[in-house]
Amino acid sequence: MAESLKQQRQTKKTEGSLDPDKQGKESAASDQNAEVGGRGVLIFVTCPHCGSSRIISFDYEGEWFTCSQCQGTYQVAS
């Protein structure tokens, strides 16, 4: 995907119970060749738990992600 299509967004920690059907996919931002599956746009985010840089495929509002480094869950802030 072209660099111009990648965006930076803020994240927030998730609260309450999470719907497993709304879990998105993410990978470490340091892995430049990684492909994150999905129909959405690739977005660079920072895990609000551990501060690591992540890449997510953001498909829809309410989607949540699990950081593969610290296992903390987060969402894109609206």
N, CA, C and O of each residue as an XYZ file, in Angstrom:
312
protein
N       0.841     -1.174      0.000
C       0.000      0.000      0.000
C       0.884      1.233      0.000
O       1.920      1.249      0.664
N       0.502      2.242     -0.716
C       1.291      3.465     -0.824
C       1.354      4.178      0.516
O       0.383      4.188      1.273
N       2.497      4.768      0.800
C       2.679      5.473      2.061
C       1.640      6.576      2.250
O       1.224      6.834      3.380
N       1.216      7.228      1.180
C       0.272      8.333      1.292
C      -1.097      7.876      1.807
O      -1.876      8.702      2.283
N      -1.398      6.596      1.721
C      -2.681      6.091      2.183
C      -2.657      5.700      3.653
O      -3.708      5.431      4.235
N      -1.482      5.663      4.261
C      -1.365      5.304      5.672
C      -1.574      6.553      6.513
O      -1.094      7.631      6.162
N      -2.282      6.412      7.613
C      -2.622      7.534      8.471
C      -2.180      7.259      9.896
O      -1.925      6.112     10.264
N      -2.088      8.319     10.703
C      -1.799      8.195     12.130
C      -3.063      8.565     12.884
O      -3.652      9.610     12.610
N      -3.497      7.735     13.830
C      -4.684      8.012     14.635
C      -4.368      7.757     16.098
O      -3.435      7.019     16.417
N      -5.135      8.360     16.983
C      -4.999      8.176     18.420
C      -5.805      6.949     18.843
O      -6.790      6.588     18.200
N      -5.371      6.313     19.934
C      -6.073      5.143     20.453
C      -6.518      5.398     21.891
O      -6.067      6.338     22.545
N      -7.413      4.536     22.360
C      -7.845      4.579     23.752
C      -7.982      3.151     24.252
O      -8.236      2.233     23.472
N      -7.813      2.967     25.548
C      -7.984      1.644     26.142
C      -9.450      1.250     26.065
O     -10.335      2.095     26.202
N      -9.704     -0.036     25.846
C     -11.089     -0.503     25.794
C     -11.633     -0.661     27.200
O     -10.882     -0.867     28.153
N     -12.953     -0.561     27.316
C     -13.622     -0.712     28.602
C     -14.776     -1.687     28.445
O     -15.387     -1.768     27.379
N     -15.074     -2.422     29.499
C     -16.209     -3.342     29.487
C     -15.942     -4.590     28.677
O     -14.801     -4.898     28.334
N     -17.019     -5.306     28.375
C     -16.878     -6.549     27.612
C     -16.754     -6.229     26.123
O     -17.327     -5.254     25.636
N     -16.008     -7.053     25.416
C     -15.729     -6.835     24.001
C     -16.391     -7.907     23.151
O     -16.329     -9.091     23.481
N     -17.019     -7.499     22.068
C     -17.653     -8.417     21.132
C     -16.564     -9.068     20.283
O     -15.875     -8.364     19.546
N     -16.383    -10.393     20.361
C     -15.324    -11.054     19.595
C     -15.465    -10.865     18.077
O     -14.478    -10.950     17.347
N     -16.682    -10.610     17.608
C     -16.900    -10.411     16.179
C     -16.381     -9.063     15.686
O     -16.288     -8.841     14.479
N     -16.043     -8.166     16.602
C     -15.572     -6.841     16.218
C     -14.068     -6.680     16.399
O     -13.559     -5.562     16.327
N     -13.341     -7.785     16.634
C     -11.903     -7.690     16.813
C     -11.220     -7.522     15.463
O     -11.468     -8.288     14.532
N     -10.356     -6.508     15.363
C      -9.616     -6.249     14.137
C      -8.234     -6.873     14.175
O      -7.861     -7.520     15.153
N      -7.475     -6.676     13.102
C      -6.128     -7.240     12.998
C      -5.100     -6.125     13.048
O      -5.315     -5.037     12.514
N      -3.974     -6.412     13.701
C      -2.892     -5.450     13.818
C      -1.559     -6.156     13.769
O      -1.479     -7.373     13.936
N      -0.506     -5.381     13.537
C       0.858     -5.923     13.552
C       1.802     -4.840     14.028
O       1.417     -3.676     14.136
N       3.031     -5.217     14.312
C       4.033     -4.254     14.749
C       4.395     -3.324     13.603
O       4.569     -3.769     12.468
N       4.508     -2.039     13.894
C       4.847     -1.061     12.857
C       6.283     -1.217     12.387
O       6.640     -0.711     11.323
N       7.111     -1.907     13.158
C       8.506     -2.090     12.763
C       8.663     -3.110     11.643
O       9.704     -3.151     10.987
N       7.643     -3.933     11.415
C       7.684     -4.933     10.355
C       7.143     -4.308      9.072
O       5.952     -4.415      8.777
N       8.016     -3.659      8.315
C       7.613     -2.893      7.136
C       6.991     -3.745      6.038
O       6.228     -3.222      5.226
N       7.290     -5.036      5.986
C       6.760     -5.899      4.935
C       5.490     -6.630      5.338
O       4.952     -7.417      4.559
N       5.004     -6.374      6.554
C       3.817     -7.076      7.036
C       2.576     -6.598      6.308
O       2.417     -5.407      6.037
N       1.717     -7.522      6.002
C       0.416     -7.217      5.413
C      -0.632     -7.464      6.488
O      -0.674     -8.543      7.080
N      -1.466     -6.486      6.740
C      -2.558     -6.649      7.687
C      -3.815     -6.823      6.865
O      -4.210     -5.921      6.126
N      -4.449     -7.987      6.990
C      -5.626     -8.280      6.180
C      -6.818     -7.426      6.549
O      -6.900     -6.913      7.665
N      -7.730     -7.274      5.626
C      -8.945     -6.506      5.864
C      -9.264     -5.617      4.687
O      -8.489     -5.505      3.737
N     -10.419     -4.986      4.769
C     -10.871     -4.110      3.692
C     -10.559     -2.656      3.976
O     -10.709     -1.814      3.091
N     -10.133     -2.341      5.175
C      -9.965     -0.958      5.598
C      -8.647     -0.349      5.190
O      -7.866     -0.928      4.434
N      -8.428      0.829      5.711
C      -7.212      1.584      5.449
C      -6.179      1.254      6.529
O      -6.535      1.044      7.689
N      -4.899      1.208      6.146
C      -3.843      0.968      7.131
C      -3.614      2.243      7.929
O      -3.468      3.327      7.365
N      -3.586      2.095      9.247
C      -3.422      3.240     10.136
C      -2.307      2.930     11.123
O      -2.264      1.842     11.696
N      -1.405      3.886     11.320
C      -0.373      3.774     12.343
C      -0.961      4.258     13.656
O      -1.544      5.340     13.719
N      -0.807      3.452     14.713
C      -1.300      3.814     16.041
C      -0.237      3.478     17.075
O       0.725      2.766     16.787
N      -0.424      4.000     18.280
C       0.430      3.676     19.413
C      -0.425      2.975     20.449
O      -1.488      3.475     20.816
N       0.020      1.834     20.922
C      -0.719      1.100     21.938
C      -0.813      1.965     23.198
O       0.216      2.419     23.699
N      -2.025      2.205     23.725
C      -2.156      3.030     24.925
C      -1.680      2.328     26.198
O      -1.568      2.965     27.245
N      -1.400      1.028     26.124
C      -0.934      0.269     27.284
C       0.592      0.279     27.385
O       1.143      0.611     28.434
N       1.274     -0.087     26.294
C       2.733     -0.241     26.353
C       3.486      0.794     25.524
O       4.705      0.910     25.645
N       2.777      1.549     24.684
C       3.425      2.596     23.890
C       4.097      2.117     22.618
O       4.775      2.899     21.953
N       3.923      0.835     22.257
C       4.570      0.337     21.039
C       3.832      0.835     19.801
O       2.620      1.047     19.843
N       4.550      1.020     18.713
C       3.964      1.451     17.453
C       3.338      0.255     16.761
O       3.958     -0.803     16.653
N       2.110      0.424     16.293
C       1.342     -0.654     15.687
C       0.802     -0.203     14.341
O       0.708      0.996     14.080
N       0.445     -1.156     13.483
C      -0.271     -0.888     12.245
C      -1.557     -1.691     12.313
O      -1.538     -2.889     12.595
N      -2.684     -1.020     12.051
C      -3.969     -1.717     12.048
C      -4.653     -1.521     10.708
O      -4.378     -0.563      9.985
N      -5.537     -2.433     10.392
C      -6.424     -2.276      9.248
C      -7.765     -1.858      9.827
O      -8.509     -2.689     10.348
N      -8.077     -0.553      9.736
C      -9.276      0.001     10.359
C     -10.430     -0.095      9.387
O     -10.442      0.575      8.354
N     -11.415     -0.942      9.724
C     -12.546     -1.200      8.840
C     -13.805     -0.433      9.226
O     -14.544      0.001      8.342
N     -14.078     -0.248     10.544
C     -15.319      0.403     10.958
C     -15.210      0.889     12.398
O     -14.379      0.402     13.164
N     -16.060      1.856     12.763
C     -16.109      2.381     14.125
C     -16.518      1.266     15.083
O     -17.354      0.430     14.740
N     -15.941      1.249     16.264
C     -16.269      0.238     17.261
C     -15.382     -0.996     17.197
O     -15.458     -1.861     18.069
N     -14.545     -1.084     16.175
C     -13.623     -2.207     16.053
C     -12.555     -2.084     17.140
O     -12.130     -0.975     17.463
N     -12.122     -3.206     17.703
C     -11.089     -3.183     18.734
C      -9.948     -4.107     18.343
O     -10.099     -4.980     17.488
N      -8.801     -3.898     18.986
C      -7.576     -4.598     18.625
C      -6.856     -5.067     19.875
O      -6.997     -4.473     20.943
N      -6.082     -6.138     19.736
C      -5.241     -6.645     20.819
C      -3.796     -6.442     20.414
O      -3.363     -6.934     19.372
N      -3.047     -5.719     21.233
C      -1.630     -5.486     20.965
C      -0.892     -6.812     21.079
O      -0.962     -7.482     22.109
N      -0.190     -7.187     20.025
C       0.512     -8.467     20.063
C       1.785     -8.393     20.902
O       2.436     -9.415     21.119
N       2.151     -7.198     21.378
C       3.315     -7.089     22.247
C       2.938     -7.246     23.718
O       3.589     -7.996     24.445
N       1.888     -6.542     24.165
C       1.534     -6.578     25.591
C       0.191     -7.239     25.878
O      -0.157     -7.435     27.042
N      -0.572     -7.587     24.840
C      -1.890     -8.216     24.948
C      -2.967     -7.272     25.484
O      -4.062     -7.726     25.816
N      -2.682     -5.969     25.577
C      -3.694     -4.996     25.976
C      -4.645     -4.734     24.824
O      -4.239     -4.770     23.662
N      -5.910     -4.470     25.134
C      -6.886     -4.191     24.074
C      -7.090     -2.688     23.944
O      -7.006     -1.955     24.929
N      -7.358     -2.233     22.725
C      -7.544     -0.815     22.468
C      -8.448     -0.597     21.269
O      -8.686     -1.510     20.478
N      -8.949      0.626     21.145
C      -9.769      1.057     20.025
C      -9.216      2.356     19.469
O      -8.436      3.040     20.132
N      -9.614      2.693     18.261
C      -9.262      3.993     17.690
C     -10.172      5.025     18.341
O     -11.387      4.834     18.401
N      -9.592      6.112     18.827
C     -10.372      7.160     19.475
C     -11.186      7.918     18.441
O     -10.698      8.228     17.354
N     -12.430      8.211     18.789
C     -13.280      8.931     17.834
C     -13.209     10.426     18.041
O     -13.864     11.181     17.323
